[in-house]
Amino acid sequence: MPLVTIAESSRGSDLTLGSIVLAIGTPNMDSVTLATLYQHAAVEHYATYKILDDSLVILGAGSVRGSMGVNQGLRYVHSELWRTDPTISRARTAADCGETSVIHVIPNALPPQHSNMYAEHYVCDRVFVCGNRSAGRFGISMLKCAAHGAFDDVELAWIRESSDILISSLSRHAELTGDVSTSELPAVHEIELRLQRHSASLTRRETQVCARVLRGISTAGVAIDLGIGEESVTTYRRRAYSRLGISSHFKLLEVLLRLG
């Protein structure tokens, strides 16, 4: 799950929905999607999700500046704030009706725990696009901050017109990149215990990194969670893979499944 940051100057580039389609299945999908949303609808922070019956899986997130979108996406999922967000229940119902829907949400109208979280970062407007495809239900949360103001009519119209392609592209990207439902995996601490019991060759930090990678947390997210740099996360992951004789996230998943 690549969590990305792009420069504000990206809004001046010539990006279309076709740019997103061309990026499907590539490592550039998140950065191209974010840049396109920013160019056409001034979306400053976004996150993509797979909406399961009793869980929410974060697939990607990003910000045009800093790591706010990354932090918000991780906090929203791992603290289970989504469970009390009426937007998700509306999105699930709309998706099950077979429609691609655009839900316009005013953050300060949400329950206090949500409105307070958005207020911390001066988020003034939110749009949630959702839909059901062969790979499941998907959602895209788009945020704007007070400095740029709320979504205007032109931006909302572009989002509505683009919603089908956005959700279809997200679904296809998840299929091609082997989206794995982390809801079926143990919690991070349980994965750490399994790896420690059966893979004594791994160091404590390598075990911590691998456990979080398996739970679908990105390099940026692991770095935030463990309080280390992204380069260190990459190094620990590479060393762990070398010790285990594997070369990918999916091989790591096979290792975990073998451990039972």
SEDRENKOL-381655 format. One record per residue (C-alpha): x, y, z. Coordinates in steps of 0.2 Angstrom, whole numbers, plus 2048, in hexadecimal, padded with zeros to 3 digits. Example, Ala and Ser with C-alpha at 12.3 -4.5 7.8 and 13.67 -1.06 7.14 Angstrom:
residues 2
83E7EA827/8447FB824/
END
This chain:
residues 260
800800800/80A80F7FA/80681E804/80C82E7FB/80F8407FB/81084B7EC/81685D7E9/80986B7E8/80F86F7D7/80885F7D0/7F78677CE/7FF8707BF/8038617B6/7F785A7A8/7EF84B7B0/7DF8427AB/7D58337B0/7DE82A7A3/7EE82D7AD/7E68237BB/7E18157AF/7F38147A8/7FA8137BA/7EF8047BF/7FA7F67C5/8098017C7/8128087D6/80D8197D0/7FA8167D2/7F98207E3/80482F7DE/7FB8317CD/7EA82F7D5/7EE83C7E2/7F58487D5/7E68467CA/7DA8497D8/7E38597DD/7E48607CC/7D285E7C8/7C985F7D9/7D68677E5/7D68577EF/7E485A7FC/7E484A805/7DC839801/7DB827805/7D58177FD/7CC809805/7C57F8803/7B47F780C/7B17E6814/7A27E081E/7AA7E382F/7BB7EB82B/7C37F9821/7D37F6818/7DE805813/7E5803801/7EE8137FF/7EF825805/7F8835802/7F9848804/7FF8567F8/80985D807/811853815/80A84381C/7F9848823/7EF83D817/7FA82E81C/7F883182E/7E583482D/7E2824823/7EC81982F/7E482183E/7D2820836/7D580D833/7DF807842/7D681084F/7C680A847/7BE81B846/7B6815836/7AA80B840/7A181A847/7A2824837/79182582F/79982781E/79F81581D/78E80E821/787819813/795814807/79280180B/77F803808/78280D7F8/78F8017F1/7847F27F5/7767FA7EA/7827F97DB/78580B7D9/7948167D9/7908247E6/7988347EB/7958397FD/79884B802/79C84C814/79E85C81F/7AB85682C/7A586183A/794859838/79B84883C/79C84084E/7A8849859/7B783D858/7B783F845/7B4852844/7C1854851/7CE84A847/7CA854837/7CB865841/7DC861847/7E2862835/7D687082F/7CD864824/7BD86D81F/7B5862811/7B584F80D/7AE8457FE/7AD8327FF/7AB8297EE/7A68177F0/7A08087E5/79F7F57E3/7AA7EC7D6/7AE7DA7D3/7BD7DB7E0/7B17E27ED/7AC7F37F4/7B88027F3/7B88147F9/7C38237F6/7C3831804/7C88427FE/7CB851809/7CD863808/7D486F815/7CF88181A/7DD889810/7D5884800/7C3884805/7B5877802/7B286E7F2/7AA8797E5/79D8747D9/7A98727CB/7B48667D5/7A585C7DC/79F85A7CA/7B08537C4/7B08477D3/79E8417CE/7A283F7BC/7B28367C0/7AC82B7CE/7A981B7C4/7BA81B7BC/7C281F7CD/7BA8107D6/7BD8057C7/7CF80A7C6/7D18077D9/7C97F67D8/7D37F07C9/7E37F67D1/7DF7EC7E1/7DC7DD7D6/7ED7DF7CC/7F77E27DC/7F17D47E5/7E67DD7F3/7E67D2802/7D97D480F/7E27D881F/7D27D5829/7D67C2827/7E77C482F/7EB7C4842/7EF7D584A/8007DC849/8067D685A/8007C4856/80A7C4846/8197CA84F/8177BC85C/8167AF84D/8257B6844/82F7B6854/82A7A4859/82E79D848/83B7A9840/8487AC84D/8547B283F/84A7C383F/84F7D184A/8427DA855/8417E8849/8407DD839/8327D4842/8287E4846/82A7EA834/8257DA82C/8157D9837/8107EA832/8137E6820/8087D7821/7FA7E1828/7FA7ED819/8037FC821/80E805814/82080A816/81B81B81C/80E814828/81B80882F/827816832/81A82183B/814812845/82680D84B/82D81E84B/83B81B83F/84082182D/83881A81D/84A815818/84C80B828/83C802824/8417FE813/8527F781A/84A7ED827/83E7E581B/84B7E180E/8567D981C/8477CF822/8437C9811/8557C480E/8557BA81E/8457B181A/84A7AE808/83B7B7800/83A7C67F5/8287CD7F7/8197D1802/8107C27FB/81E7B67FF/81E7BE811/80B7BA812/80F7A880D/81C7A781B/80F7AD828/8017A1821/80E792823/811797835/7FE794838/
END
